[in-house]
Amino acid sequence: MNRRCRIPAAVLAVLLGLALMASCRPSQTVGRQTDDASIKTRIKARLATDVGAETITSVEVNVTNGVVTLAGPVRTEEERSKIEAAAGSVEGVVSVTNNIQLSGEAVPPPQPATTSGPVMTPPPPGSTPPPAATPY
């Protein structure tokens, strides 16, 4: 009897996913990528508490092998320094590259996406829909 080894599709998907993750950052192990993601999360949380919640969306944080790169606009040099200090105080950070730019004006909050056409909303529950137009 000829028996073939069959690998379930789920196992193949996991193996393919791991291979793709490894190819994203060839200089990093999966464990190091996980550590960097954890550092990034802790930095974002520290920025929100130490500097302000708006930094979560206005400041970009990238971490590779424990090296943090910060980017984005801020209003003052003091805010820029606070962000750098907060990021550097997180455990696991090797160094911080501060590419934050001074904008000199208030950083606007992110705007919701807009649609390209009219927005149709359903009528409230229990209401009567308008009568249909009749041609003349």
LINPEWO-V366117 format. One record per backbone hydrogen bond with DSSP energy under -0.5 kcal/mol. CO is the residue of the C=O (numbers start at 1). NH is the residue of the N-H. Records with the same first field share a line. If there is no record, write none. Layout:
CO=NH, NH
//
This chain:
1=3
4=6
5=7
6=8
8=12
9=13
10=14
11=15
12=16
13=17
14=18
15=19
16=20
17=21
18=22
19=23
20=24
21=24, 25
23=26
25=28
29=33
30=34
31=35
32=36
33=37
34=38
35=39
36=40
37=41
38=42
39=43
40=44
41=45
42=46
43=47
44=48
45=49
46=50
47=51, 52
52=55
53=56
54=57, 58
55=59
58=60
60=71
62=69
64=67
66=68, 94, 95
67=64
68=97
69=62
70=99
71=60
72=101
74=103, 104
76=80
77=81
78=82
79=83
80=84
81=85
82=86
83=87
84=88
85=89
87=90
90=93
95=68
96=98
97=70, 99
99=72
101=74, 103
106=108
118=120
119=121
124=127
//
